[in-house]
Amino acid sequence: MFKLTKSKNNPILSPNPSNKWENFCVLNPAVIYDEGLKKFVMLYRAAGDDLEHYIYLGLAYSDDGINFTRMSDEPIMSPIFDGEDGGGIEDPRLVKMGEWYYLTYASRPYAPGRYWLEEPKPWFNPPVGGPTFLSWNNTVTYLAITKDFKTYKRLGRITDTRDDDRDVYIFPEKVNGKFVRISRPMFACGDGYENENPAIWVSYSNDLMEWRDRKLLMQGKYWWESKKIGGSCPPIKTDKGWFMITHGVSKEDDSYRVGAVLMDLDNPEKIIARSKEPFLEPEFDFEKKGLYNGCVFPTGNVVKDDILYVYYGAADKFVCVASCNFTDLINDLLKNHRI
């Protein structure tokens, strides 16, 4: 089975004890290569050692895709504490369309608290009979835009408050005149649905804000995605199809593992090839022991000089990277994993 090669420098980003907002964990980064800067640009999720566990985004640059330098001692994006994304800015994904970068990020109305511990959550009691997503502190995904990675215009939410929807991102260009969105609504499963467990859905939009025609794209099929499956990184366009990294969680051990799919260029709902086995999984202590044990969770991918760089959170604690020859991976998918 084709495997990605993990960097010997992993973790490539660790908590920074000098800054309160990132002294506890850094993880799940969006990464893109900026042709103007001639640099890899990383927006990474970070949190400090506080009871509420507020979540921020930090900014780092790299010349080689491996060695990143933090660009600020302050968060590059913070929650608006009395606003709808007041709980934090989680799991960013970036795509570029025209002159603008489009950032999707997950957030909750209240900070999640120390979710890895069995202890009371710090948010206040929501109003009786009020919005359900307040009662459950559900995840909603938001959209923002930037040109310089330093200033952002927040455009608002692009998922339904009823869905608890994260792992959301958009394609880097329109398909058949429509914007395309990948999502993983937690509650769209079970009774009344084709899929028993949380799965990957595709939707379409004319304006990036209002989404229609949500359709089930793929559900868990193999042992390593038996509990749930989700999209991980924004798709990459190739002459063979749209390449997209996915993650799966196994019922056997609750571990996160990683595979990929190829989708038809003109019809993303048509899956051409799909990983039967994961090509990335937890192996090292920094991937097996942390806030979520046994987790490799990609949120950024870059192709540079035919090398695919996959950036992932390790055990909800660190940022890591793995890589491979991109052409070889595409050929392996087409040869050994066709649907």
C-alpha positions as CSV (number, residue, x, y, z in Angstrom):
1,M,0.0,0.0,0.0
2,F,1.2,3.5,-0.9
3,K,2.4,5.4,2.2
4,L,3.3,9.0,2.7
5,T,6.7,9.8,4.1
6,K,6.6,11.6,7.4
7,S,9.2,14.3,7.9
8,K,12.1,13.6,10.2
9,N,11.6,17.1,11.6
10,N,8.1,16.2,13.0
11,P,6.6,17.9,14.9
12,I,7.3,20.9,12.7
13,L,5.4,23.2,15.0
14,S,4.9,22.8,18.8
15,P,3.3,24.9,21.5
16,N,5.1,28.1,22.2
17,P,5.5,28.6,26.0
18,S,6.2,32.4,25.4
19,N,2.7,33.1,24.3
20,K,-0.4,32.5,26.5
21,W,-2.7,31.9,23.5
22,E,-0.5,29.1,22.0
23,N,1.4,27.6,25.0
24,F,-0.8,24.5,25.2
25,C,-1.4,23.1,21.7
26,V,-1.0,23.9,18.0
27,L,-2.7,21.8,15.4
28,N,-4.8,21.4,12.3
29,P,-3.2,24.0,10.0
30,A,-4.4,25.5,6.7
31,V,-1.3,25.7,4.4
32,I,-1.0,27.2,0.9
33,Y,1.9,28.2,-1.3
34,D,1.8,32.0,-2.2
35,E,3.4,32.7,-5.6
36,G,3.8,36.4,-4.7
37,L,5.6,35.8,-1.4
38,K,7.4,32.6,-2.8
39,K,6.6,31.0,0.5
40,F,4.5,28.4,2.2
41,V,1.9,30.1,4.3
42,M,0.4,28.4,7.4
43,L,-2.6,29.4,9.5
44,Y,-2.5,27.1,12.5
45,R,-5.1,26.5,15.2
46,A,-3.7,27.3,18.7
47,A,-4.9,27.4,22.3
48,G,-3.4,28.3,25.7
49,D,-3.6,26.5,29.0
50,D,-6.9,28.1,30.1
51,L,-10.1,26.6,31.6
52,E,-12.3,27.8,28.7
53,H,-9.9,26.6,25.9
54,Y,-10.4,29.6,23.6
55,I,-9.0,28.8,20.2
56,Y,-7.1,31.2,17.9
57,L,-5.2,31.2,14.6
58,G,-1.5,31.9,14.3
59,L,0.6,32.7,11.2
60,A,3.8,31.1,10.0
61,Y,5.9,31.2,6.8
62,S,8.3,28.7,5.3
63,D,10.7,28.6,2.3
64,D,10.9,24.9,2.1
65,G,7.5,23.6,3.4
66,I,9.2,22.0,6.4
67,N,10.8,24.7,8.5
68,F,8.2,27.3,9.5
69,T,8.8,30.6,11.3
70,R,6.1,32.3,13.4
71,M,5.3,35.7,12.0
72,S,3.7,37.2,15.1
73,D,3.5,36.9,18.9
74,E,-0.2,37.7,18.6
75,P,-3.0,35.7,17.0
76,I,-3.6,36.5,13.4
77,M,-7.3,35.9,14.0
78,S,-9.2,35.7,17.3
79,P,-12.8,34.9,18.2
80,I,-15.2,37.8,18.7
81,F,-16.0,36.8,22.3
82,D,-19.4,38.3,22.4
83,G,-20.3,37.2,18.8
84,E,-21.5,34.1,17.1
85,D,-18.0,32.7,16.7
86,G,-17.1,33.5,20.3
87,G,-15.8,30.0,21.2
88,G,-12.8,30.0,18.9
89,I,-11.5,29.8,15.4
90,E,-11.0,26.1,14.6
91,D,-9.6,23.9,11.8
92,P,-9.0,26.5,9.0
93,R,-8.9,25.6,5.3
94,L,-7.7,28.0,2.6
95,V,-8.2,28.2,-1.2
96,K,-7.3,31.0,-3.6
97,M,-9.7,32.3,-6.2
98,G,-8.6,35.3,-8.2
99,E,-6.7,37.8,-6.0
100,W,-8.4,36.6,-2.8
101,Y,-7.9,33.8,-0.3
102,Y,-11.0,32.2,1.0
103,L,-10.8,30.9,4.6
104,T,-13.4,28.5,6.1
105,Y,-13.2,27.9,9.8
106,A,-15.3,26.1,12.4
107,S,-16.5,27.7,15.6
108,R,-18.9,27.3,18.5
109,P,-20.9,30.0,20.3
110,Y,-19.0,29.2,23.5
111,A,-15.5,28.0,24.1
112,P,-15.4,24.2,24.2
113,G,-13.7,23.8,27.6
114,R,-11.2,21.0,28.2
115,Y,-13.0,18.6,25.9
116,W,-10.4,15.9,26.4
117,L,-11.4,15.7,30.1
118,E,-14.5,14.6,31.9
119,E,-15.4,17.8,33.6
120,P,-18.1,20.5,33.5
121,K,-18.1,22.8,30.5
122,P,-17.5,26.5,31.3
123,W,-20.2,28.1,29.2
124,F,-23.3,29.6,30.8
125,N,-26.7,28.0,30.7
126,P,-28.4,29.0,27.5
127,P,-32.0,30.5,27.5
128,V,-34.7,28.0,27.9
129,G,-36.5,27.5,24.6
130,G,-33.7,29.4,22.8
131,P,-31.7,28.3,19.8
132,T,-30.8,24.6,19.9
133,F,-27.2,25.2,18.7
134,L,-26.7,27.3,21.9
135,S,-27.9,24.5,24.1
136,W,-25.6,21.9,22.5
137,N,-22.8,24.4,21.6
138,N,-22.9,23.0,18.1
139,T,-20.2,23.7,15.5
140,V,-21.0,26.1,12.7
141,T,-18.7,26.9,9.8
142,Y,-17.9,30.4,8.7
143,L,-16.3,32.1,5.7
144,A,-13.7,34.9,5.7
145,I,-11.5,36.4,3.0
146,T,-8.1,37.9,2.9
147,K,-5.4,39.1,0.6
148,D,-2.5,39.4,3.0
149,F,-3.2,36.7,5.7
150,K,-3.1,39.5,8.3
151,T,-6.5,41.2,7.8
152,Y,-9.7,39.4,7.3
153,K,-13.3,40.2,6.3
154,R,-15.7,37.9,8.1
155,L,-18.6,37.1,5.8
156,G,-20.7,35.0,8.1
157,R,-21.8,31.4,8.4
158,I,-22.1,29.0,5.5
159,T,-23.6,26.0,7.3
160,D,-26.9,25.3,9.1
161,T,-26.9,25.8,12.9
162,R,-28.8,22.5,13.2
163,D,-26.2,20.3,11.6
164,D,-23.1,20.6,13.9
165,D,-21.2,20.9,10.6
166,R,-17.4,21.1,10.5
167,D,-14.7,19.7,8.0
168,V,-16.2,22.2,5.6
169,Y,-14.3,23.8,2.7
170,I,-14.8,24.9,-0.9
171,F,-13.3,23.9,-4.2
172,P,-10.7,26.4,-5.5
173,E,-12.8,27.1,-8.7
174,K,-16.3,26.8,-9.9
175,V,-17.6,23.5,-11.5
176,N,-20.2,23.9,-14.2
177,G,-20.7,27.5,-13.1
178,K,-21.3,26.7,-9.4
179,F,-19.2,27.0,-6.3
180,V,-18.8,23.6,-4.7
181,R,-18.7,22.8,-0.9
182,I,-17.6,19.7,1.0
183,S,-19.1,19.2,4.5
184,R,-19.6,16.7,7.3
185,P,-22.8,17.4,9.1
186,M,-22.8,15.3,12.3
187,F,-26.5,14.9,12.6
188,A,-27.2,14.0,8.9
189,C,-27.1,10.3,9.5
190,G,-29.2,7.4,10.9
191,D,-32.9,7.2,10.6
192,G,-34.1,8.8,7.4
193,Y,-30.7,8.8,5.8
194,E,-28.8,6.5,3.5
195,N,-25.8,6.7,5.7
196,E,-25.8,5.2,9.2
197,N,-22.8,7.3,10.4
198,P,-21.5,10.8,9.7
199,A,-20.3,11.1,6.1
200,I,-19.1,13.5,3.4
201,W,-21.7,15.6,1.6
202,V,-21.4,17.9,-1.4
203,S,-23.4,21.1,-2.0
204,Y,-23.6,23.9,-4.6
205,S,-23.9,27.7,-4.5
206,N,-24.2,30.7,-6.7
207,D,-22.7,33.1,-4.2
208,L,-20.7,31.1,-1.6
209,M,-23.1,32.0,1.2
210,E,-26.3,30.2,0.4
211,W,-26.0,26.5,-0.3
212,R,-28.5,24.2,-2.0
213,D,-28.9,20.6,-3.2
214,R,-26.8,18.9,-0.5
215,K,-26.1,15.4,-1.6
216,L,-24.4,12.4,0.0
217,L,-20.9,12.1,-1.6
218,M,-19.5,9.1,0.2
219,Q,-19.9,7.3,3.5
220,G,-17.7,5.0,5.5
221,K,-16.9,1.8,3.5
222,Y,-13.7,0.3,4.9
223,W,-12.7,-0.7,8.4
224,W,-10.6,2.4,9.1
225,E,-13.6,4.7,8.4
226,S,-16.3,2.6,10.0
227,K,-17.3,5.1,12.7
228,K,-17.3,8.2,10.5
229,I,-15.6,9.8,7.5
230,G,-15.0,13.4,6.6
231,G,-13.2,15.6,4.1
232,S,-9.8,16.8,5.2
233,C,-8.1,19.2,2.7
234,P,-9.4,21.4,-0.1
235,P,-9.3,19.5,-3.5
236,I,-6.4,19.8,-5.9
237,K,-7.2,19.9,-9.6
238,T,-5.3,17.4,-11.8
239,D,-5.7,16.2,-15.4
240,K,-7.0,12.9,-13.9
241,G,-9.7,14.5,-11.7
242,W,-10.1,16.4,-8.4
243,F,-7.8,14.9,-5.8
244,M,-9.1,15.2,-2.2
245,I,-7.7,13.9,1.0
246,T,-10.2,12.3,3.5
247,H,-10.0,11.0,7.0
248,G,-11.7,8.1,8.7
249,V,-12.3,7.1,12.3
250,S,-12.4,3.4,13.1
251,K,-14.9,1.8,15.5
252,E,-12.2,-0.6,16.6
253,D,-9.8,1.9,18.2
254,D,-11.3,5.5,17.6
255,S,-8.1,6.4,15.7
256,Y,-8.0,8.9,12.9
257,R,-6.4,7.6,9.6
258,V,-6.1,9.2,6.2
259,G,-6.9,8.3,2.6
260,A,-7.8,10.0,-0.6
261,V,-10.3,10.1,-3.5
262,L,-10.3,11.2,-7.2
263,M,-13.5,12.8,-8.4
264,D,-14.5,13.6,-11.9
265,L,-13.6,17.1,-13.1
266,D,-17.0,17.9,-14.4
267,N,-19.0,16.0,-11.9
268,P,-17.5,15.8,-8.3
269,E,-20.3,13.4,-7.3
270,K,-18.7,10.8,-9.5
271,I,-15.9,9.0,-7.6
272,I,-13.2,7.6,-9.9
273,A,-10.9,6.1,-7.3
274,R,-10.9,5.8,-3.5
275,S,-8.3,4.5,-1.0
276,K,-9.0,1.1,0.3
277,E,-6.4,1.3,3.0
278,P,-5.1,4.4,4.7
279,F,-1.8,6.0,3.5
280,L,-1.2,7.9,6.8
281,E,-1.9,6.7,10.3
282,P,-0.7,7.3,13.9
283,E,2.7,5.7,14.6
284,F,4.8,7.9,16.9
285,D,4.2,9.0,20.5
286,F,3.4,12.6,19.4
287,E,0.6,11.1,17.2
288,K,-0.6,8.5,19.7
289,K,-0.6,10.5,23.0
290,G,-2.0,14.0,23.4
291,L,-5.4,15.6,23.8
292,Y,-6.9,13.1,21.3
293,N,-4.9,9.8,21.4
294,G,-4.2,8.2,18.0
295,C,-5.0,11.1,15.7
296,V,-3.5,12.3,12.4
297,F,-5.8,14.9,11.0
298,P,-4.9,16.7,7.8
299,T,-6.3,20.2,7.0
300,G,-3.8,21.5,4.5
301,N,-2.1,20.2,1.3
302,V,0.2,21.8,-1.2
303,V,1.7,20.5,-4.4
304,K,5.1,22.1,-5.3
305,D,7.5,20.7,-7.9
306,D,5.4,17.5,-8.1
307,I,5.8,16.9,-4.3
308,L,2.6,16.6,-2.3
309,Y,2.9,18.1,1.2
310,V,0.2,17.0,3.6
311,Y,0.0,19.0,6.9
312,Y,-1.8,17.5,9.8
313,G,-2.5,17.9,13.5
314,A,-1.0,15.1,15.6
315,A,-3.0,14.0,18.7
316,D,-4.6,17.5,18.8
317,K,-1.2,18.8,20.2
318,F,1.3,19.4,17.4
319,V,1.6,20.2,13.7
320,C,3.3,17.7,11.4
321,V,3.9,17.1,7.7
322,A,4.2,14.1,5.4
323,S,5.0,14.0,1.7
324,C,5.2,12.0,-1.5
325,N,5.6,12.2,-5.2
326,F,2.2,13.5,-6.3
327,T,2.2,11.8,-9.7
328,D,3.1,8.5,-8.1
329,L,0.2,8.8,-5.7
330,I,-2.3,9.6,-8.5
331,N,-1.1,6.7,-10.5
332,D,-1.4,4.4,-7.5
333,L,-5.0,5.5,-6.9
334,L,-5.9,4.9,-10.6
335,K,-4.1,1.5,-10.7
336,N,-5.1,0.0,-7.4
337,H,-8.1,1.8,-6.0
338,R,-10.5,2.5,-8.9
339,I,-14.2,2.3,-8.0
